Amino acid sequence: MSAQLPAHTRGTLAVVGGGVIGLSVARRALQDGWSVRVHRTDEAGASWVAGGMLAPHSEGWPGEAQLLRIGLESLRLWHDGFLDGLPAEVVTARQSLVVAVDRADAADLRTVAEWLSGQGHPVTPTSTARDIEPLLAQGIRHGFLADTELAVDNRAVVAALAAQCERLGVRWAPPASDLSETRDADAVVIANGIDAPTLWPGLPVRPVKGEVLRLRWRRGCLPVPQRVVRARVHGRQVYVVPRADGVVVGATQYEHGRDTATTVSGVRDLLDDACTVMPALGEYELAEAAAGLRPMTPDNLPLVGRLDERTLVAAGHGRSGFLLAPWTAQTIAAELEGALVR
């Protein structure tokens, strides 16, 4: 089959999953000329409770060089066109400031910064963090800036991608519990997160619970921070991500199967750590506490590629679903193009 076929003859694609990964894959396939059907559920999934950070530098850790590499490539794609057609206000912050509360936390940050520099991707160290972000608690000085990182409103991005897919002619369908429900399609992409193993047994994807809070700005409170603030607080990690009406605070991490109940201890720890870093947040309204299930893999790398002649997978993105959405869409598009060439 020739790769030069007219767009309308490219074939039919079924995408199982309507979160940020499934919708990103669907949008790219529609743009490439595929007839696309997306199987999705009305239930809120991991994309609904995500922080929306596009942060390969500040989430980097020694030993995860491959994840850093694809994260940086995907961040470039966000900057170089993935945002086209999405409302400008989906971007809620530019830059990330990563800070430490105590000496041990500062040592951890130095380890990360040195590793990033060794990988050829240096960040900007600072010992005057409070000058950069005045909402920080007194005494917090050490950290680094990741200048090219972004944050997006996760819910707005998912809604905008769905609207773009509709304009491009997507067809919506109920969730698929078995691949036989997609047999009329020429190709299928499994992109349903923690449920991927139900469609392809043996895929090493497991649910990892994460609790996230939404704090709403109130009249008389100090303003919302201008950039993402990530912190190590006595060994624990916390992030504060700006939104138009407040901030998102996250995230805990538990191996609790499919439990999505928010716990008193989880909410307490997040509030304590966030207010340790930014005391002014204590005056915000606690607007929402929710928990989602990250689709994790044993090595923290996503599963993106071909499973057989007809079936592809785009799952297991863990904490990096929004960051890696452009790279995933591009990788799946290349696989589909390769099938046409063959």
Secondary structure by P-SEA (a helix, b strand, c coil): ccccccccccbbbbbccccaaaaaaaaaaaaaccbbbbbccccccccccccccccccccccccaaaaaaaaaaaaaaaacccccccccccccccbbbbbbccaaaaaaaaaaaaaaaaacbbbbbbccccccccccccccccccccccccccaaaaaaaaaaaaaaaabbbbbcccccccccccccbbbbccccccccccccccbbbbbbbbbbbbbcccccccccbbbbbbcccbbbbbbbccccbbbbbbbbcccccccccaaaaaaaaaaaaaaccccccccccccbbbbbbccccccccccccccccccccccccccccaaaaaaaaaaaaaaaaaac
